[in-house]
Amino acid sequence: MLMVAEMVGKEGGVMLEPIAFSAGQVELGKEQGDYLSKLTALLQERPNIVLNICGGVSEQDRAALLAAEQAAASDAAVAKSKEKAHESQQTPTKKVQITNEQLLTLASERTDLIKEWLIGQGIEASRLFTCHPDMEGAEKQPPQVELSL
């Protein structure tokens, strides 16, 4: 059913298999939905269990968001240059950066998505705890939301 990792979480709880995300994305795929359905069944069978939901980010997220921002900026610059084709000067392209704050917002959005999904399946919000995201391990960890009991 659920693969329980053989390690203890930061708060001393049992770590579950994390929910993986595509870099820079907040959407759930079919595989993640199936996993959350199994988790929902577990939580419904055991009403005393509480779940900790901790959204994480990675440098993969930064790279994906940066690529998307650069593509959008490039598209905007091309559209603008077509509008001003008669002008001889080109507008300098703005340097795009992805801040840690943007990454932490992404982590929070992922956390909220999982929590709202579970609430939508009938799990009481009082059983779902979220953590404040941080950048710890962002260099090495994949884009994911960690779950622990």
Accessible surface in RSA format (square Angstrom, percent):
REM  Atomic radii and reference values for relative SASA: ProtOr
REM  Chains: A
REM  Algorithm: Lee & Richards
REM  Probe-radius: 1.40
REM  Slices: 20
REM RES _ NUM      All-atoms   Total-Side   Main-Chain    Non-polar    All polar
REM                ABS   REL    ABS   REL    ABS   REL    ABS   REL    ABS   REL
RES MET A   1   139.86  72.4  67.73  44.8  72.14 171.8  45.89  39.0  93.97 124.5
RES LEU A   2    26.15  14.6   5.81   4.2  20.34  51.1   6.21   4.4  19.94  53.7
RES MET A   3   141.35  73.2 133.95  88.6   7.41  17.6 108.37  92.1  32.98  43.7
RES VAL A   4    78.71  51.8  55.29  50.1  23.42  56.4  55.57  48.3  23.14  62.8
RES ALA A   5    36.39  33.5  21.43  33.1  14.96  34.0  32.42  45.7   3.97  10.5
RES GLU A   6   182.44 104.7 139.12 105.2  43.32 103.1  63.63 123.1 118.80  97.0
RES MET A   7   118.90  61.6 105.58  69.9  13.32  31.7  80.51  68.4  38.39  50.9
RES VAL A   8   106.86  70.3  81.76  74.0  25.10  60.5  81.76  71.0  25.10  68.1
RES GLY A   9    13.18  16.3   0.00   N/A  13.18  16.3   6.46  17.7   6.72  15.0
RES LYS A  10   156.23  76.2 110.96  68.1  45.27 107.8  95.77  86.2  60.46  64.4
RES GLU A  11   153.07  87.9 116.97  88.5  36.10  86.0  51.32  99.3 101.75  83.1
RES GLY A  12    54.72  67.5   0.00   N/A  54.72  67.5  26.38  72.4  28.34  63.5
RES GLY A  13    14.19  17.5   0.00   N/A  14.19  17.5  13.06  35.8   1.14   2.5
RES VAL A  14    69.40  45.7  69.04  62.5   0.36   0.9  69.22  60.1   0.18   0.5
RES MET A  15    21.45  11.1  21.45  14.2   0.00   0.0  17.44  14.8   4.01   5.3
RES LEU A  16     2.23   1.2   0.61   0.4   1.62   4.1   0.61   0.4   1.62   4.3
RES GLU A  17    66.92  38.4  63.63  48.1   3.29   7.8  20.10  38.9  46.82  38.2
RES PRO A  18    51.22  37.3  42.93  39.1   8.28  30.1  42.93  35.4   8.28  51.5
RES ILE A  19     2.34   1.3   0.73   0.5   1.61   3.9   2.34   1.7   0.00   0.0
RES ALA A  20    58.06  53.4  55.46  85.6   2.60   5.9  55.66  78.4   2.39   6.3
RES PHE A  21    11.46   5.7   0.16   0.1  11.30  29.4   2.81   1.7   8.65  24.8
RES SER A  22    76.28  64.5  62.70  83.7  13.58  31.3  30.82  65.6  45.46  63.7
RES ALA A  23    32.72  30.1  20.24  31.2  12.48  28.4  20.24  28.5  12.48  33.1
RES GLY A  24    11.77  14.5   0.00   N/A  11.77  14.5   1.27   3.5  10.50  23.5
RES GLN A  25    82.33  46.0  80.82  59.1   1.51   3.6  18.25  38.8  64.08  48.6
RES VAL A  26    35.67  23.5  34.29  31.0   1.38   3.3  34.47  30.0   1.20   3.3
RES GLU A  27   118.52  68.0 104.48  79.0  14.04  33.4  68.33 132.2  50.19  41.0
RES LEU A  28    43.47  24.2  13.26   9.5  30.21  75.9  13.88   9.8  29.59  79.6
RES GLY A  29    37.86  46.7   0.00   N/A  37.86  46.7  32.65  89.6   5.21  11.7
RES LYS A  30   164.90  80.4 143.67  88.2  21.23  50.5 126.80 114.1  38.10  40.6
RES GLU A  31   141.95  81.5 134.68 101.9   7.27  17.3  51.25  99.1  90.70  74.1
RES GLN A  32    36.55  20.4  34.91  25.5   1.65   3.9   6.73  14.3  29.82  22.6
RES GLY A  33    16.25  20.0   0.00   N/A  16.25  20.0  16.07  44.1   0.18   0.4
RES ASP A  34    63.48  44.5  60.74  60.5   2.74   6.5  21.35  50.2  42.13  42.0
RES TYR A  35    26.86  12.5  24.38  13.9   2.48   6.5  26.35  19.8   0.51   0.6
RES LEU A  36     0.00   0.0   0.00   0.0   0.00   0.0   0.00   0.0   0.00   0.0
RES SER A  37    57.82  48.9  49.89  66.6   7.93  18.3  31.72  67.5  26.10  36.6
RES LYS A  38   102.01  49.8  98.69  60.6   3.32   7.9  50.98  45.9  51.03  54.4
RES LEU A  39     0.00   0.0   0.00   0.0   0.00   0.0   0.00   0.0   0.00   0.0
RES THR A  40     9.40   6.7   9.40   9.5   0.00   0.0   9.40  12.6   0.00   0.0
RES ALA A  41    39.27  36.1  36.74  56.7   2.53   5.8  39.03  55.0   0.24   0.6
RES LEU A  42    19.36  10.8  19.36  13.8   0.00   0.0  19.36  13.6   0.00   0.0
RES LEU A  43     0.15   0.1   0.15   0.1   0.00   0.0   0.15   0.1   0.00   0.0
RES GLN A  44   100.84  56.4  75.85  55.4  24.99  59.5  33.05  70.3  67.80  51.4
RES GLU A  45   118.66  68.1  87.11  65.9  31.55  75.1  45.18  87.4  73.48  60.0
RES ARG A  46   132.42  55.6 129.47  66.0   2.95   7.0  26.28  35.9 106.14  64.3
RES PRO A  47    90.70  66.1  79.68  72.6  11.03  40.1  79.68  65.8  11.03  68.5
RES ASN A  48   145.16 100.1 118.31 114.3  26.85  64.7  38.18  91.9 106.98 103.4
RES ILE A  49    35.35  20.1  31.04  23.1   4.31  10.4  35.35  25.5   0.00   0.0
RES VAL A  50    62.47  41.1  60.38  54.7   2.09   5.0  60.38  52.5   2.09   5.7
RES LEU A  51     0.02   0.0   0.02   0.0   0.00   0.0   0.02   0.0   0.00   0.0
RES ASN A  52    35.95  24.8  35.60  34.4   0.36   0.9   8.00  19.3  27.95  27.0
RES ILE A  53     0.09   0.1   0.00   0.0   0.09   0.2   0.00   0.0   0.09   0.2
RES CYS A  54    34.99  26.5  33.80  37.7   1.19   2.8  10.08  25.5  24.91  26.9
RES GLY A  55     5.83   7.2   0.00   N/A   5.83   7.2   0.00   0.0   5.83  13.1
RES GLY A  56     6.92   8.5   0.00   N/A   6.92   8.5   6.92  19.0   0.00   0.0
RES VAL A  57     1.77   1.2   0.17   0.2   1.60   3.9   0.17   0.1   1.60   4.4
RES SER A  58     0.89   0.7   0.89   1.2   0.00   0.0   0.89   1.9   0.00   0.0
RES GLU A  59    64.31  36.9  60.05  45.4   4.27  10.2  37.90  73.3  26.41  21.6
RES GLN A  60    97.18  54.3  90.46  66.1   6.72  16.0  37.18  79.1  60.00  45.5
RES ASP A  61     0.00   0.0   0.00   0.0   0.00   0.0   0.00   0.0   0.00   0.0
RES ARG A  62    55.57  23.3  55.57  28.3   0.00   0.0  33.05  45.2  22.52  13.6
RES ALA A  63    61.50  56.5  51.64  79.7   9.85  22.4  56.78  80.0   4.71  12.5
RES ALA A  64    33.77  31.0  19.17  29.6  14.59  33.2  28.23  39.8   5.53  14.7
RES LEU A  65    40.83  22.7  40.61  29.1   0.22   0.6  40.75  28.6   0.08   0.2
RES LEU A  66    53.24  29.6  53.24  38.1   0.00   0.0  53.24  37.4   0.00   0.0
RES ALA A  67    58.63  53.9  50.83  78.4   7.80  17.7  53.79  75.7   4.84  12.8
RES ALA A  68    61.65  56.7  47.87  73.9  13.78  31.4  56.51  79.6   5.14  13.6
RES GLU A  69    81.56  46.8  79.02  59.8   2.54   6.0   5.92  11.5  75.64  61.8
RES GLN A  70    91.25  51.0  86.48  63.2   4.77  11.4  26.33  56.0  64.93  49.2
RES ALA A  71    53.76  49.4  45.96  70.9   7.80  17.7  53.08  74.8   0.67   1.8
RES ALA A  72    60.64  55.8  49.50  76.4  11.14  25.3  55.84  78.6   4.81  12.7
RES ALA A  73    35.96  33.1  24.65  38.0  11.31  25.7  32.49  45.7   3.47   9.2
RES SER A  74    56.74  47.9  53.00  70.7   3.74   8.6  25.92  55.2  30.82  43.2
RES ASP A  75    98.27  68.8  90.74  90.3   7.53  17.8  29.21  68.7  69.06  68.9
RES ALA A  76    62.03  57.0  50.13  77.4  11.90  27.1  58.28  82.1   3.76  10.0
RES ALA A  77    39.51  36.3  28.97  44.7  10.54  24.0  35.76  50.4   3.75   9.9
RES VAL A  78    74.70  49.2  73.29  66.4   1.41   3.4  74.63  64.8   0.07   0.2
RES ALA A  79    52.14  47.9  46.64  72.0   5.49  12.5  50.66  71.3   1.48   3.9
RES LYS A  80    94.73  46.2  92.93  57.0   1.79   4.3  45.91  41.3  48.82  52.0
RES SER A  81    61.30  51.8  48.97  65.4  12.33  28.4  42.83  91.2  18.47  25.9
RES LYS A  82   151.69  74.0 131.49  80.7  20.19  48.1  82.47  74.2  69.22  73.7
RES GLU A  83   132.47  76.1 103.79  78.5  28.68  68.3  45.14  87.3  87.34  71.3
RES LYS A  84    81.92  40.0  77.55  47.6   4.37  10.4  39.06  35.2  42.85  45.6
RES ALA A  85    81.39  74.8  51.06  78.8  30.33  69.0  57.66  81.2  23.73  62.9
RES HIS A  86   156.47  85.5 117.21  81.5  39.26 100.4  97.11 100.1  59.35  69.1
RES GLU A  87    85.57  49.1  67.39  51.0  18.18  43.3  26.59  51.4  58.98  48.2
RES SER A  88   115.29  97.4  75.33 100.5  39.96  92.0  56.67 120.7  58.61  82.1
RES GLN A  89   156.41  87.5 138.91 101.5  17.50  41.7  46.13  98.2 110.28  83.6
RES GLN A  90   165.25  92.4 137.76 100.7  27.49  65.5  46.13  98.2 119.12  90.3
RES THR A  91    89.67  63.8  67.01  67.9  22.66  54.0  51.96  69.8  37.70  57.0
RES PRO A  92   118.52  86.4  95.47  87.0  23.04  83.8 107.12  88.4  11.40  70.8
RES THR A  93   106.58  75.8  78.46  79.5  28.13  67.0  48.85  65.6  57.73  87.3
RES LYS A  94   170.72  83.3 150.81  92.5  19.91  47.4 102.29  92.1  68.42  72.9
RES LYS A  95   168.12  82.0 141.00  86.5  27.11  64.6  98.88  89.0  69.23  73.7
RES VAL A  96    27.02  17.8  13.74  12.4  13.28  32.0  16.23  14.1  10.78  29.2
RES GLN A  97   118.13  66.1  99.57  72.8  18.56  44.2  31.73  67.5  86.40  65.5
RES ILE A  98    12.22   7.0   1.69   1.3  10.53  25.4   1.69   1.2  10.53  28.6
RES THR A  99    66.42  47.2  60.56  61.4   5.86  14.0  63.43  85.2   2.99   4.5
RES ASN A 100    72.65  50.1  68.18  65.9   4.48  10.8  16.33  39.3  56.32  54.4
RES GLU A 101   134.13  77.0 129.84  98.2   4.29  10.2  41.89  81.0  92.23  75.3
RES GLN A 102    75.66  42.3  68.60  50.1   7.05  16.8  33.57  71.4  42.09  31.9
RES LEU A 103     0.00   0.0   0.00   0.0   0.00   0.0   0.00   0.0   0.00   0.0
RES LEU A 104    44.12  24.6  43.50  31.1   0.61   1.5  43.91  30.8   0.21   0.6
RES THR A 105    69.99  49.8  65.01  65.9   4.98  11.9  48.66  65.4  21.32  32.2
RES LEU A 106    10.20   5.7   9.05   6.5   1.16   2.9   9.95   7.0   0.25   0.7
RES ALA A 107     0.08   0.1   0.08   0.1   0.00   0.0   0.08   0.1   0.00   0.0
RES SER A 108    42.25  35.7  40.12  53.5   2.13   4.9  26.20  55.8  16.05  22.5
RES GLU A 109    80.10  46.0  75.29  57.0   4.81  11.4  31.22  60.4  48.87  39.9
RES ARG A 110     0.00   0.0   0.00   0.0   0.00   0.0   0.00   0.0   0.00   0.0
RES THR A 111     4.25   3.0   4.25   4.3   0.00   0.0   4.17   5.6   0.08   0.1
RES ASP A 112    77.76  54.5  77.06  76.7   0.70   1.6  22.62  53.2  55.14  55.0
RES LEU A 113    55.56  30.9  50.38  36.0   5.18  13.0  55.05  38.7   0.52   1.4
RES ILE A 114     0.00   0.0   0.00   0.0   0.00   0.0   0.00   0.0   0.00   0.0
RES LYS A 115    49.22  24.0  49.22  30.2   0.00   0.0  10.14   9.1  39.07  41.6
RES GLU A 116   105.44  60.5  98.00  74.1   7.44  17.7  42.99  83.2  62.45  51.0
RES TRP A 117    63.94  25.7  53.96  26.1   9.97  23.4  41.77  22.3  22.16  36.0
RES LEU A 118     0.00   0.0   0.00   0.0   0.00   0.0   0.00   0.0   0.00   0.0
RES ILE A 119    58.91  33.5  49.49  36.9   9.42  22.7  49.49  35.6   9.42  25.6
RES GLY A 120    62.58  77.2   0.00   N/A  62.58  77.2  32.72  89.8  29.86  66.9
RES GLN A 121    84.76  47.4  69.41  50.7  15.36  36.6   6.29  13.4  78.47  59.5
RES GLY A 122    52.44  64.7   0.00   N/A  52.44  64.7  33.48  91.9  18.96  42.5
RES ILE A 123     3.29   1.9   1.06   0.8   2.23   5.4   1.28   0.9   2.02   5.5
RES GLU A 124    96.25  55.3  88.07  66.6   8.18  19.5  54.83 106.0  41.43  33.8
RES ALA A 125    49.69  45.7  40.03  61.8   9.66  22.0  40.20  56.6   9.48  25.1
RES SER A 126    90.91  76.8  65.19  87.0  25.72  59.3  59.54 126.8  31.37  43.9
RES ARG A 127    22.33   9.4  22.27  11.4   0.05   0.1  17.29  23.6   5.03   3.1
RES LEU A 128     5.28   2.9   0.16   0.1   5.12  12.9   0.16   0.1   5.12  13.8
RES PHE A 129   104.24  52.2 101.40  62.8   2.85   7.4 104.01  63.1   0.23   0.7
RES THR A 130    65.01  46.2  34.72  35.2  30.30  72.2   5.98   8.0  59.03  89.2
RES CYS A 131    48.62  36.8  34.67  38.7  13.95  32.8  34.58  87.6  14.04  15.1
RES HIS A 132   156.17  85.4 131.80  91.6  24.37  62.3 103.27 106.4  52.90  61.6
RES PRO A 133    14.92  10.9   9.97   9.1   4.95  18.0  12.46  10.3   2.46  15.3
RES ASP A 134    69.39  48.6  59.41  59.1   9.98  23.6  32.13  75.6  37.26  37.2
RES MET A 135    43.63  22.6  35.99  23.8   7.65  18.2  36.73  31.2   6.91   9.2
RES GLU A 136   122.95  70.6 100.39  75.9  22.57  53.7  47.13  91.2  75.83  61.9
RES GLY A 137    29.73  36.7   0.00   N/A  29.73  36.7  23.82  65.4   5.91  13.2
RES ALA A 138     0.93   0.9   0.59   0.9   0.34   0.8   0.59   0.8   0.34   0.9
RES GLU A 139   130.45  74.9 101.87  77.1  28.58  68.1  51.34  99.3  79.12  64.6
RES LYS A 140   190.79  93.1 157.18  96.4  33.61  80.0 107.09  96.4  83.71  89.2
RES GLN A 141    40.12  22.4  35.52  26.0   4.61  11.0  15.41  32.8  24.71  18.7
RES PRO A 142    64.94  47.3  64.74  59.0   0.20   0.7  64.74  53.5   0.20   1.2
RES PRO A 143     5.83   4.2   5.35   4.9   0.48   1.8   5.35   4.4   0.48   3.0
RES GLN A 144    18.98  10.6  18.98  13.9   0.00   0.0   0.10   0.2  18.88  14.3
RES VAL A 145     0.00   0.0   0.00   0.0   0.00   0.0   0.00   0.0   0.00   0.0
RES GLU A 146    47.43  27.2  45.68  34.6   1.75   4.2   8.39  16.2  39.04  31.9
RES LEU A 147     0.34   0.2   0.00   0.0   0.34   0.9   0.34   0.2   0.00   0.0
RES SER A 148    13.32  11.3  13.09  17.5   0.23   0.5   1.58   3.4  11.74  16.5
RES LEU A 149    52.63  29.3  32.55  23.3  20.08  50.5  45.91  32.2   6.71  18.1
END  Absolute sums over single chains surface
CHAIN  1 A     9419.1       7674.0       1745.1       5220.0       4199.1
END  Absolute sums over all chains
TOTAL          9419.1       7674.0       1745.1       5220.0       4199.1
